[in-house]
Amino acid sequence: MAKVRKQALERQRELRTFCELPHWTPHSAELLAKFLTRGGPYDLIPSEVFWRERYRYLKEAGYVLRPRYKPDWKPSWADTELLPNHFEDSVMLMKHQMIDAKREADNERIAIKRVEVDTEELGIMNFLSTCSDKTNHAVPLLAVLPDPFDRRFSLMVMPFLRPFDNPRFATIGEVVEFIDQMVEGLVFLHKHRIAHRDIAIANIMMDGRPLYPDGHHPVRLQYSEDLSHVVTPLSRTDHPVRYFYIDFGLSIKFPEGVPPYAVGDVGRDAEVPELSPDVPYDTFKVDIFALGNLLRKQFEQRYNSMEFLLRLIDPMTRRQPETRPTADQVLAEWQSTRSELSEPLFRWRLGPKSEPAIGRMFNDTVAVAREGVYRLRKFIGT
């Protein structure tokens, strides 16, 4: 306690001294950098210390964490007059259970997640990773490492993914492709008797490599890996991506013949009407509602020309679970709806409903011009 108190008093004296100095002198910049690092906002937070302690173990397994997590890390800005946010190793983790790393074998960026051994998540992930089916949209499990210090945990190695809506969708066709993959992915899960139970924006991600061939920073996604410049994504239309369901921490795999019922007021979507801590409900129908609700909020309510989604969304989000379609029925309805959409609609820009009238007119005019160029090129090509 005496040592901790001494350190706290030392930091208070440093801060007081800094506040009394003329700002932006070399001495004050150096002192600020020192204060911001040691026990300050740029120091390792407790969840990062967890990963620092496993740095050498992971490196021996072939996975290299960012320099910030080296046991002997010295901040890059310590001997400069620049503020920490100019340096890559000032960037801390956003999710305490997961960290990014590079695989030494091919320099590919991957993600490592800490999971409890005695939960169903690890078993479900292992099972799903053995299913070589193109309709399987569960995040792949690349490897499982035992935690070197705590037998209660394992470390799951997975591909590095980014949010499915970052960057934003640009055309209606890109939305259609997203729905294609998510619906067939849900059919796959339910076919194998797996209820996800937590379908939400945060639990659907994409492999963004086709959009960022030169990579991007794993935390500050809009920047290059060294934070030197903003990166510009390629088009999803020209460079299709693959979407994945992630986070099977609440999921259940039901034995064949066992009804998919469970209890628990769990999951990110608080609008599912039947969730209950003590009354059993059909977990498959919860998945149906959650996916439909996501499609409504992310697309139908936000963008113009999305009325065709209502045929799909309205039945999926009925309040009475027994009246909702099964995943197979959702797929059949979606395929029917999709077949009625015209090819030009797929290429039409995704216009926000919040867009001002003048902006909409201008952007629609540009979209019409682009469609004309597309048709002309297609005609000349034939």
Phi, psi and omega in degrees: 000320180297322180293317179298317179297320179297318179295320179295318179295323179296318178295322178297319179295320179297315180296318180298318179297317179299317183294336182270349182274154171298132185289152174066022166278157179305321182293317181291324178296317178296319181291322178297314179301319179296317182292319183292339184267302186283101181074006181258192186294343178258003176285164176297132174275164186308320180293333177283327176301323177306314183284326176301321180294341181253009183303307183295320179299315180292322179296320177296332178275355176103015182235126186249121176283166178296157184307331181304333188257009173294142180303329181256028183304130170239122183307136183298333184272359187300325183252024179239178176253017181261153178286155185302325186291359173278353188241141183299324185281009171271349185279120182260171182292148175260334180239120188291335183271355187222148179217153176269158179201169173250136176276120186299328185299323183223008180063022179279139178281135179229174177237143179237127183240134175275127179226153176283140184291324187270020175257167183281345185303312184296318179296318179295317180297319177299316180297311184297329181286348177270354184266103179271087183220129183295342178272000177279109181248031171274140180304130182293148174257115185273325181195159174230125180246136174291142177293131185288343185241343185219111183293346180286348186236154169233163179244113180269131178257126184224166174297150175280125181239166177230162182307141186294337183255021178228106007286171182293153173293145184249331183227163178294325179299327178292324176294317180301317179296320177300314181295320176310308186289321182288323179290313180295329177293324178289322175301317180299312181300311183292327177299327180263018172065033179248124173259126181288311175074003179210045178287122183197171182306316184291343186251019171233125182225176182224157171275103187274005184302321178299332182274337183230072184299336178263007177082179178202169179289141184288343179247306175273085194296339184275357186245162174294168185299330179263007179066016184282338182200161176284139180259145181251123182284152171282174183280135175295327181299317181272341182227079185302146180243166177248135183255152184221144165279136178234176174058086179261030182294335178254001187287158178225136172254114184270136174299153179301131179090349179268125179302141185279054183257146178205172175238163178130125176272076189235167178102157182285332182276101182281359182268355176296117192289332189267357182304135184206142177285346184223348179258118182299145178221162181281110184292333177293321180289333174295317177301318180300313180298314185297318179293317178298320180294322177296316180296323179295311185286323184280330187235302187298320181279342186262330191236155175284162176063026180255013184299332182296341180287340184298327177300329181271314189288316186302311178295327182292332186251023174297145184290328179273112185305322184293343180267355178281152178286162171281172178298320178297320179292323175299316180298316180298315179296319180294318178297323177294315179296316182298323182293340181269355180277140181278155180299318178300328180297325179300325183270355183289141183296153179270101184265122180296142177294337180278358184292131177301153184301319181294317178296320179297318180298316181295312183293325177293323178297316177298320180296321178296318179297317179296321178296321178297318178296319179299314181294322180295315179298319179296321180294315180295323181294332178271000000 
